[in-house]
């Protein structure tokens, strides 16, 4: 039991990596792949579209959508001959969102940065080959980037994806990129070509930038933060118009504010007990760290990517059970 728990907690471990171990039920994994195809409550997809997105045979998709519809996770629309997210899926996600105190505090920190920089600031978590916005804030005069809660972005060409994959242990990050290549997800060649540079910059400076990689009009800066709740890295990220913020300005003006944001978010996550979404948050005041009392920029000998939330350790140390460096 303990060995299985260690395998499952290793960051970047994918269902396909574990398939040969006999403890992963493929039909469950595929059912979640189907649900991931529906981005937003209004998305309407037919079996053929789902099959194309998942890379699964249409007959398999048909059986899965039938089962998910019977469970209320999907709803069939006879007029369109398509499916959309069902009431059970909505109810499940809503029940997980009841505890809002921590998320409200995170949103306030994001807004503090958005009030100073004309961009979209996000707090994202990994979901297989993508990152999902849990919270976001936007300047009143923000232009060019309009992601919102629940939006998905690729790991392979965004600053947030660069930061997340660079924060993983090298073996785990490399395995994740290899899986992206097998699944033809996003643009793994771009991520692969930058991964060593991203790791080095993250190790030395504590953040990663992406200039024109997702869109020629958008430059981004991102900081990975360790989440004790999920035993993985989450990311705070910002997207700005490249015409206003070139790479030099990102490093000089944006990065210091994002590093400070990472420290604040890290302190909130460390102070929270249990899941980010649980209602227990509402009964426990959360500490807010004083500015600069925790370091996030690692030196060559130490790594503090956990945003001051955990003790410093050697940058070369490897924790196989959670994928941290």
ZADRENSE-931206 format. One line per field, with one value per residue (C-alpha): x, y, z; residue number from 1. Coordinates in nm, 3 decimals, always signed. Layout:
REM ZADRENSE-931206
u <- c(X_...)
v <- c(Y_...)
w <- c(Z_...)
n <- c(NUM_...)
REM end
This chain:
REM ZADRENSE-931206
u <- c(+0.000_+0.279_+0.468_+0.158_+0.104_+0.460_+0.418_+0.095_+0.233_+0.528_+0.461_+0.405_+0.315_+0.055_-0.202_-0.025_+0.300_+0.123_-0.084_+0.157_+0.146_-0.202_-0.344_-0.495_-0.842_-0.815_-1.188_-1.185_-0.887_-1.059_-1.383_-1.193_-1.028_-1.377_-1.487_-1.171_-1.286_-1.567_-1.419_-1.694_-2.056_-2.171_-1.944_-2.137_-1.953_-2.050_-1.886_-1.676_-1.539_-1.468_-1.298_-1.075_-0.980_-0.917_-0.755_-0.993_-1.197_-1.544_-1.702_-1.519_-1.626_-1.985_-1.990_-1.826_-2.062_-2.361_-2.239_-2.152_-2.496_-2.666_-2.459_-2.562_-2.207_-2.314_-2.645_-2.744_-2.901_-3.115_-3.167_-2.792_-2.695_-2.426_-2.341_-2.273_-2.167_-2.447_-2.599_-2.397_-2.069_-2.184_-2.304_-1.975_-1.768_-1.997_-1.973_-1.594_-1.609_-1.795_-1.493_-1.398_-1.195_-0.857_-0.948_-1.074_-0.743_-0.557_-0.774_-0.697_-0.323_-0.366_-0.565_-0.292_-0.056_-0.319_-0.381_-0.017_+0.036_-0.199_-0.235_-0.416_-0.280_-0.368_-0.338_-0.330_-0.304_-0.187_-0.426_-0.235_-0.091_-0.274_-0.303_-0.639_-0.716_-0.851_-0.844_-0.756_-0.748_-0.732_-0.638_-0.916_-0.710_-0.584_-0.569_-0.496_-0.542_-0.879_-0.853_-1.099_-1.172_-1.186_-0.996_-0.731_-0.392_-0.128_+0.192_+0.401_+0.405_+0.310_+0.519_+0.306_+0.378_+0.748_+0.756_+0.565_+0.769_+1.097_+1.006_+0.959_+1.244_+1.434_+1.338_+0.971_+0.968_+1.141_+0.891_+0.603_+0.744_+0.794_+0.429_+0.325_+0.523_+0.352_+0.009_+0.092_-0.028_+0.036_+0.388_+0.619_+0.913_+0.913_+0.897_+1.170_+1.400_+1.366_+1.349_+1.716_+1.724_+1.402_+1.538_+1.859_+1.677_+1.429_+1.707_+1.900_+1.619_+1.301_+1.082_+1.045_+0.939_+0.779_+0.791_+0.569_+0.559_+0.184_+0.092_+0.322_+0.129_+0.161_+0.461_+0.436_+0.613_+0.542_+0.648_+0.590_+0.475_+0.462_+0.112_+0.108_-0.261_-0.204_+0.161_+0.247_+0.345_+0.084_+0.177_+0.113_+0.142_+0.079_+0.022_+0.095_+0.096_+0.437_+0.416_+0.415_+0.633_+0.931_+1.157_+1.385_+1.092_+0.956_+1.278_+1.316_+0.960_+0.732_+0.945_+1.001_+0.625_+0.555_+0.818_+0.657_+0.319_+0.464_+0.586_+0.244_+0.057_+0.307_+0.242_-0.134_-0.107_+0.122_-0.116_-0.421_-0.525_-0.671_-0.802_-0.806_-1.180_-1.296_-1.541_-1.315_-1.122_-1.405_-1.354_-0.979_-0.811_-0.520_-0.186_-0.058_+0.322_+0.502_+0.687_+1.036_+1.031_+1.061_+1.298_+1.191_+1.496_+1.727_+2.105_+2.316_+2.331_+1.973_+1.631_+1.337_+1.082_+0.825_+0.786_+0.928_+0.668_+0.915_+1.275_+1.561_+1.735_+2.009_+1.911_+2.043_+1.838_+1.564_+1.246_+1.113_+0.784_+0.672_+0.887_+1.034_+1.390)
v <- c(+0.000_+0.238_+0.164_+0.231_+0.564_+0.666_+0.583_+0.777_+1.086_+1.122_+1.443_+1.413_+1.043_+0.972_+0.697_+0.551_+0.526_+0.312_+0.101_-0.187_-0.201_-0.349_-0.094_+0.159_+0.099_+0.222_+0.282_+0.529_+0.711_+0.730_+0.855_+1.148_+1.209_+1.244_+1.491_+1.698_+1.762_+1.986_+2.328_+2.531_+2.450_+2.558_+2.326_+2.088_+1.793_+1.485_+1.144_+1.208_+1.534_+1.371_+1.079_+1.320_+1.514_+1.205_+0.989_+0.705_+0.484_+0.619_+0.296_+0.336_+0.699_+0.602_+0.357_+0.609_+0.896_+0.663_+0.565_+0.921_+1.035_+0.767_+0.894_+1.257_+1.366_+1.444_+1.541_+1.430_+1.693_+1.503_+1.806_+1.864_+1.498_+1.620_+1.616_+1.881_+1.878_+1.738_+1.834_+1.581_+1.721_+2.075_+1.975_+1.801_+2.102_+2.339_+2.138_+2.156_+2.534_+2.596_+2.704_+3.039_+3.214_+3.101_+3.158_+3.506_+3.583_+3.452_+3.660_+3.971_+3.908_+3.862_+4.184_+4.375_+4.290_+4.347_+4.697_+4.779_+4.599_+4.615_+4.241_+3.926_+3.760_+3.396_+3.117_+2.787_+2.416_+2.130_+1.889_+1.637_+1.839_+2.160_+2.418_+2.534_+2.880_+2.854_+3.229_+3.533_+3.911_+4.166_+4.530_+4.766_+4.863_+4.511_+4.430_+4.122_+3.839_+3.746_+3.412_+3.339_+3.086_+2.738_+2.835_+2.590_+2.677_+2.453_+2.365_+2.353_+2.718_+2.936_+3.094_+2.908_+2.577_+2.656_+2.734_+2.422_+2.177_+2.342_+2.304_+1.926_+1.684_+1.649_+1.283_+1.356_+1.661_+1.471_+1.185_+1.433_+1.588_+1.241_+1.162_+1.488_+1.383_+1.042_+1.203_+1.488_+1.735_+2.103_+2.188_+1.961_+2.035_+2.398_+2.299_+2.038_+2.287_+2.530_+2.299_+2.314_+2.692_+2.720_+2.498_+2.700_+3.034_+2.907_+2.769_+3.097_+3.353_+3.184_+3.263_+3.188_+3.405_+3.321_+3.585_+3.541_+3.162_+3.131_+3.438_+3.688_+3.962_+3.824_+3.800_+3.620_+3.571_+3.287_+3.161_+2.800_+2.757_+2.432_+2.332_+2.111_+2.041_+1.882_+1.776_+1.944_+2.281_+2.542_+2.854_+3.227_+3.383_+3.706_+3.783_+4.127_+4.288_+4.238_+4.585_+4.732_+4.483_+4.343_+4.078_+4.335_+4.504_+4.169_+4.095_+4.444_+4.545_+4.240_+3.962_+4.132_+4.174_+3.816_+3.683_+3.880_+3.742_+3.391_+3.444_+3.569_+3.281_+3.031_+3.162_+3.130_+2.775_+2.673_+2.824_+2.649_+2.312_+2.055_+2.115_+2.457_+2.417_+2.285_+2.478_+2.429_+2.729_+2.952_+2.860_+2.920_+3.259_+3.236_+3.400_+3.652_+3.661_+3.990_+4.115_+3.974_+3.742_+3.441_+3.398_+3.253_+3.308_+3.008_+3.028_+2.767_+2.569_+2.594_+2.563_+2.746_+2.713_+2.628_+3.002_+3.005_+2.753_+2.472_+2.444_+2.504_+2.201_+2.125_+2.213_+1.875_+1.671_+1.454_+1.354_+1.064_+1.052_+1.399_+1.506_+1.813_+1.928)
w <- c(+0.000_+0.090_-0.231_-0.438_-0.259_-0.335_-0.703_-0.732_-0.556_-0.794_-0.985_-1.359_-1.331_-1.594_-1.623_-1.925_-1.726_-1.467_-1.703_-1.686_-1.307_-1.296_-1.051_-1.294_-1.441_-1.800_-1.845_-1.553_-1.700_-2.039_-1.885_-1.737_-2.075_-2.221_-1.952_-2.009_-2.366_-2.238_-2.172_-2.010_-1.935_-2.281_-2.481_-2.707_-2.858_-3.058_-3.033_-3.342_-3.200_-2.864_-3.040_-3.230_-2.917_-2.702_-2.964_-2.872_-3.107_-3.173_-3.045_-2.714_-2.689_-2.762_-2.470_-2.239_-2.326_-2.281_-1.934_-1.835_-1.950_-1.739_-1.443_-1.503_-1.581_-1.938_-2.099_-2.448_-2.674_-2.930_-3.152_-3.193_-3.148_-2.912_-2.544_-2.285_-1.918_-1.702_-1.367_-1.164_-1.291_-1.215_-0.868_-0.795_-0.896_-0.706_-0.385_-0.407_-0.435_-0.108_+0.090_-0.058_+0.211_+0.084_-0.279_-0.195_-0.027_-0.331_-0.561_-0.358_-0.395_-0.769_-0.790_-0.606_-0.891_-1.161_-1.024_-1.091_-1.421_-1.724_-1.772_-1.662_-1.348_-1.287_-1.031_-1.220_-1.137_-1.361_-1.528_-1.738_-2.033_-1.950_-1.674_-1.542_-1.402_-1.046_-0.995_-1.198_-1.176_-1.451_-1.470_-1.576_-1.880_-1.960_-2.329_-2.535_-2.284_-2.135_-1.958_-1.679_-1.405_-1.556_-1.870_-1.985_-2.128_-2.275_-2.088_-2.402_-2.508_-2.210_-1.935_-1.678_-1.849_-1.873_-1.501_-1.398_-1.605_-1.503_-1.134_-1.161_-1.107_-1.433_-1.479_-1.414_-1.641_-1.920_-1.886_-1.907_-2.225_-2.375_-2.301_-2.469_-2.777_-2.786_-2.747_-2.987_-2.724_-2.791_-2.908_-2.708_-2.941_-2.826_-2.460_-2.505_-2.676_-2.384_-2.085_-1.981_-2.021_-1.820_-1.542_-1.520_-1.511_-1.253_-1.036_-1.049_-1.045_-0.921_-1.223_-1.595_-1.888_-2.220_-2.492_-2.796_-2.758_-2.702_-2.908_-3.082_-2.905_-2.550_-2.318_-1.986_-1.656_-1.412_-1.068_-0.948_-0.588_-0.393_-0.277_+0.035_-0.032_-0.371_-0.333_-0.661_-0.796_-0.876_-1.071_-1.051_-1.393_-1.580_-1.948_-2.090_-2.433_-2.590_-2.746_-2.394_-2.206_-2.393_-2.236_-2.074_-1.906_-1.791_-1.604_-1.462_-1.369_-1.376_-1.227_-0.886_-0.838_-0.946_-0.704_-0.423_-0.528_-0.521_-0.165_-0.055_-0.222_-0.081_+0.268_+0.222_+0.094_+0.378_+0.635_+0.492_+0.629_+0.392_+0.044_-0.119_-0.174_+0.163_+0.376_+0.678_+0.551_+0.660_+1.025_+1.044_+0.997_+0.757_+0.829_+0.577_+0.552_+0.605_+0.295_+0.242_+0.543_+0.312_+0.022_-0.307_-0.525_-0.486_-0.503_-0.674_-0.349_-0.228_-0.381_-0.225_-0.503_-0.241_-0.187_+0.162_+0.268_+0.335_+0.453_+0.209_+0.062_-0.187_-0.542_-0.650_-0.404_-0.550_-0.369_-0.579_-0.396_-0.493_-0.788_-0.620_-0.665)
n <- c(1_2_3_4_5_6_7_8_9_10_11_12_13_14_15_16_17_18_19_20_21_22_23_24_25_26_27_28_29_30_31_32_33_34_35_36_37_38_39_40_41_42_43_44_45_46_47_48_49_50_51_52_53_54_55_56_57_58_59_60_61_62_63_64_65_66_67_68_69_70_71_72_73_74_75_76_77_78_79_80_81_82_83_84_85_86_87_88_89_90_91_92_93_94_95_96_97_98_99_100_101_102_103_104_105_106_107_108_109_110_111_112_113_114_115_116_117_118_119_120_121_122_123_124_125_126_127_128_129_130_131_132_133_134_135_136_137_138_139_140_141_142_143_144_145_146_147_148_149_150_151_152_153_154_155_156_157_158_159_160_161_162_163_164_165_166_167_168_169_170_171_172_173_174_175_176_177_178_179_180_181_182_183_184_185_186_187_188_189_190_191_192_193_194_195_196_197_198_199_200_201_202_203_204_205_206_207_208_209_210_211_212_213_214_215_216_217_218_219_220_221_222_223_224_225_226_227_228_229_230_231_232_233_234_235_236_237_238_239_240_241_242_243_244_245_246_247_248_249_250_251_252_253_254_255_256_257_258_259_260_261_262_263_264_265_266_267_268_269_270_271_272_273_274_275_276_277_278_279_280_281_282_283_284_285_286_287_288_289_290_291_292_293_294_295_296_297_298_299_300_301_302_303_304_305_306_307_308_309_310_311_312_313_314_315_316_317_318_319_320_321_322_323_324_325)
REM end
